[in-house]
Amino acid sequence: MRPEWNEKLKMALDEIRPFLKKDGGDIRIVEMNEKKIVVQFLGNCMHCKIKNMTLKNGIKYIINKYLPQIEVIEEV
């Protein structure tokens, strides 16, 4: 993993987290490599009925804005 990717991922998470925390949730990175990121939803996000939509349309979109080389973003 390239060191500059950590900073870009932090920027992406800083953009994502306010929306999740507003609803009592959060996210953490479980695994990351050159092509894939595995996330874990926390708090209210763990049981949210629309977390798959949030993952695909929100989290994936924002992470790919900062790290377009990531091909797969999935939940634990």
JOMO-V536778 format. One record per pair of residues at least 6 apart in sequence whose ideal C-beta (glycine too) atoms are under 7 Angstrom apart, sorted by sequence separation. I is the first residue (numbers start at 0). GAP is how many residues later the second one is. If there is no record, write none. Layout:
<<I:GAP> <I:GAP>>
This chain:
<<19:6> <44:6> <63:6> <19:7> <30:7> <62:7> <28:8> <29:8> <16:9> <29:9> <28:10> <29:10> <40:10> <62:10> <15:11> <27:11> <26:12> <27:12> <26:13> <59:13> <26:14> <27:14> <58:14> <26:15> <24:16> <25:16> <24:17> <25:17> <24:18> <26:18> <54:18> <23:19> <24:19> <25:19> <8:20> <23:20> <24:20> <38:20> <54:20> <22:21> <24:23> <19:25> <36:26> <0:31> <0:32> <26:32> <36:33> <35:34> <38:34> <40:34> <34:35> <35:35> <39:35> <34:36> <35:36> <36:36> <37:36> <38:36> <39:36> <34:37> <37:38> <18:39> <15:42> <15:43> <15:46> <29:46> <14:47> <11:50> <11:51> <11:54> <10:55> <11:55> <8:57> <7:58> <8:58> <7:59> <4:62>>
